[in-house]
Amino acid sequence: MNTLKKTALIGLALSSLASAVAQADQTVLIGLAGPLTGPSARIGKDLENGAKLAIDQANAKHPKINGEAVTFKLVSEDDQSDPRTAVTVAQRLVDEGVVGVVGHWNTGTSIPAARVYHDAGIAQVAPVATGHAYTQQGFDTSFRIMGHDDDGGQVAGDYALNTLKAKRIAVIDDRTAFGQGLADQFVKSIEAGGAKVVGREYVDDKTIDFSAVLTNIRSQNPDLIFFGGVDSQAAPLARRIKQLGIKAPLMGAGGFVSQTFLELAQNEGEGVIALEPGLAISQMPGGKAFEQAYKERYKANIELHAPFAYDGVGVLVAAIEKADSVDPQNYLPVLRAISYSGVTGTIAFDAEGNLKKPSFTVYQVKANQWQPVSVAGGK
């Protein structure tokens, strides 16, 4: 092969390579942070599954930003539901170049991680963290897409007083930012309504034997027991209440309504009452279609919060597309002012970054299934 022909072929190859690179989609990284290992891994995986569905559906529309084709990609990090790990994970996501983050799962991890995202100037859309303190830090990069515990505690308190007619209430919490904050708001609500807290007990988030606290509570003869904590502890608590012959029903607000609770409680969860932020999946505007897509993709039922992670990705992508920019300085003002029609309902944010007009649903275990019995808010 002569030198001239070889040079021409090399030039053609380089030109083709340059053309292929030019035509390749720009990759836009979106972070997902949650407990992907450890005791809460089932919830973290549920969040990740919901986020992956949103990424796939966004890419199916062949999005363009500033005239260029883009592909959204999810970058997942495991915070192990640990505040210190959450900070490390948050910095790792920032260093990897994500344009925004959907996470973290609970309030205790979301609060410390929020500063990292704020310092980096990127959005943090918390799909679940309900502690009001998360958005009270004053960071203009922090958002949440379900109601916070100040509202949830008030709604739960109203239900306990006005529907359950409870007058003597015992309260237990797990000493986490979520559990204690929720219990505190619930106590404020019921005391303002004239009910009496006949016992205030504390455990930690690893307690599985509630015999001691329930023995104390039984002596106070309450007509309702409220627990600030999540499903994996609520189930053994419910079982021990039945085993000790305590007649007072168990009530919670956030983190109870899951398949895990039903499996762990077995048949002794009957009658347990729980308030959850948001609507039941069957009552969400896009709930039925989402549930079908989830089951087809993962061959499993939704564990707890997948629709909210789906909407967390969805609202972030919508803001980026509306701003026509992946630069947070351009899309953050759009995100703050957005009104987005999601699977879970309309998503719009107040000045703190909280969801406007949040809904709450009261559920009760009937025939070993969580059944929605009442809806509050959302108007």
Secondary structure, DSSP 4 states (H G I P E B T S, - for coil): --HHHHHHHHHHHHHHHHHHHHHSPEEEEEEEEE--SSTTHHHHHHHHHHHHHHHHHHHTT--EETTEEEEEEEEEEE-TT-HHHHHHHHHHHHHHT-SEEE--SSHHHHHHHHHHHHHHT-EEEESS---GGGGGG--TTEEESS--HHHHHHHHHHHHHHTS---EEEEEE-SSHHHHHHHHHHHHHHHHTT-EEEEEEE--TT----HHHHHHHHTT--SEEEEES-HHHHHHHHHHHHHTT--SPEEEESS--SHHHHHHHGGGGTT-EEEEES--TTTSTTHHHHHHHHHHHHSS---SSHHHHHHHHHHHHHHHHHHT---HHHHHHHHHH--EE-SSSEE-B-TTSPBSS-EEEEEEEETTEEEEEEEEE--
